[in-house]
């Protein structure tokens, strides 16, 4: 896959930024475009952290995956106090990201409420009940020290 950012302007001087994506499928090159919101991975990260903090998530940790994995640029891990809060945190985050124009957000695990994953492309957010988080300990699985997310310093929100 090859990415190329293209800046387009029409006669009215409105500017559009699109991301052209070249996929190699079976020896054929297919050109598509990315319909993402235009928010940078850092903006998505900060918006997610702020959303979780505003809704009283606990123990919000950030794992920087940029340069480490093609899966995402950032992984955010947080805890809710109950299954109901875990689901509410994830659904509210999805709604807030969608309101900012983020497309293709996937939510997994909301039916159980023990561990809900919000996949927003450049960021992946895991929301756990505390005992489930302790059991799976995905911070250790990634073998990358988690950085406690500060919602009061240095956030970039678009």
C-alpha positions in Angstrom: 0.0 0.0 0.0 1.3 3.4 -1.0 -0.1 6.7 0.4 0.1 10.0 -1.2 -1.5 13.2 0.1 -2.9 15.4 -2.7 -4.0 19.0 -2.3 -6.8 20.0 -4.6 -8.4 23.4 -5.2 -11.5 24.3 -7.2 -12.2 27.6 -9.0 -13.8 29.1 -5.9 -10.5 28.7 -4.0 -11.9 26.0 -1.7 -9.2 23.6 -0.8 -9.6 19.9 -0.3 -7.1 17.5 1.1 -7.5 13.9 0.1 -5.3 10.9 0.7 -4.8 8.7 -2.3 -4.2 5.1 -1.5 -2.6 2.6 -3.9 -3.3 -1.0 -3.1 -1.5 -3.9 -4.7 -4.0 -6.7 -5.0 -2.9 -9.7 -6.9 -0.4 -7.8 -9.0 -3.0 -5.1 -9.9 -2.8 -1.6 -8.5 -6.0 -0.1 -7.3 -6.4 3.6 -6.5 -8.8 4.6 -3.7 -9.0 7.5 -1.4 -9.2 7.7 2.3 -12.4 9.3 3.6 -11.0 10.0 7.1 -11.9 13.1 9.1 -8.7 14.9 8.5 -7.8 14.8 12.2 -4.2 13.9 12.8 -3.5 10.8 14.9 -2.4 13.2 17.7 -5.8 15.1 17.5 -7.6 11.7 17.7 -5.5 10.6 20.6 -6.2 13.8 22.5 -9.9 13.9 21.7 -10.2 10.3 22.9 -8.3 11.0 26.2 -10.4 14.1 26.9 -13.6 12.2 26.2 -12.7 9.4 28.5 -11.6 11.8 31.2 -14.7 13.9 30.9 -16.8 10.7 31.4 -14.9 9.7 34.5 -12.8 6.8 33.1 -10.1 5.6 35.5 -6.4 4.8 35.0 -6.1 6.2 31.4 -2.9 5.0 29.9 -1.4 5.8 26.5 0.9 3.5 24.5 2.7 5.1 21.5 2.7 2.6 18.7 4.0 5.0 16.0 7.0 3.4 14.3 6.3 0.2 16.3 3.2 -1.2 14.6 1.1 -0.8 11.5 -1.9 -1.5 13.6 -2.4 2.0 14.8 -0.4 5.1 16.0 -1.7 5.1 19.5 -3.4 2.7 21.9 -5.3 4.1 24.8 -6.3 1.9 27.8 -8.8 2.9 30.4 -11.0 1.4 33.1 -14.7 1.9 33.9 -16.2 1.0 37.3 -18.9 -1.3 35.9 -20.0 -3.0 32.7 -22.5 -0.3 32.2 -19.9 2.5 32.5 -17.5 0.6 30.2 -20.1 0.4 27.5 -21.2 4.0 28.0 -17.6 5.3 27.8 -17.0 3.4 24.6 -20.3 4.5 23.0 -19.9 8.1 24.0 -16.3 8.1 22.6 -17.6 6.7 19.3 -20.3 9.3 19.1 -17.8 12.1 19.8 -15.4 10.9 17.2 -18.2 10.4 14.6 -19.4 14.0 15.4 -15.9 15.2 14.4 -16.2 13.4 11.1 -14.3 10.2 11.9 -15.6 7.4 9.6 -15.5 3.7 10.0 -15.3 3.5 13.8 -15.8 -0.1 15.0 -17.0 -1.1 18.4 -16.4 -4.6 19.7 -17.5 -6.2 23.0 -20.3 -3.8 23.9 -22.7 -6.7 24.3 -20.8 -8.0 27.3 -19.3 -4.8 28.7 -16.2 -6.4 30.2 -13.8 -5.2 27.6 -14.9 -2.9 24.8 -12.6 -2.0 21.9 -13.1 1.2 19.9 -11.1 1.0 16.6 -10.9 4.5 15.0 -8.1 3.7 12.6 -5.1 5.7 13.9 -6.1 5.0 17.5 -7.4 2.0 19.3 -9.1 2.4 22.6 -9.5 -0.5 25.1 -12.0 0.1 27.9 -12.1 -2.5 30.7 -13.7 -3.4 33.9 -10.7 -3.2 36.4 -10.5 -6.9 37.2 -10.6 -7.8 33.5 -7.9 -5.2 32.7 -5.7 -6.7 35.5 -6.3 -10.2 34.1 -5.4 -9.5 30.5 -2.7 -6.9 31.3 -2.3 -5.8 27.7 0.1 -3.1 28.7 2.6 -5.8 29.5 1.7 -7.8 26.4 2.8 -5.0 24.2 6.0 -4.8 26.3 6.0 -1.1 26.0 5.8 1.0 29.1 2.4 2.8 29.3 2.5 6.6 29.6 -0.1 7.9 32.1 -2.2 10.2 29.9 -2.4 13.7 31.2 -5.6 15.5 30.0 -4.5 18.9 31.3 -1.2 19.3 29.6 -0.3 19.6 25.9 -3.5 18.3 24.4 -4.2 19.2 20.7 -7.9 19.3 20.0 -9.1 20.4 16.6 
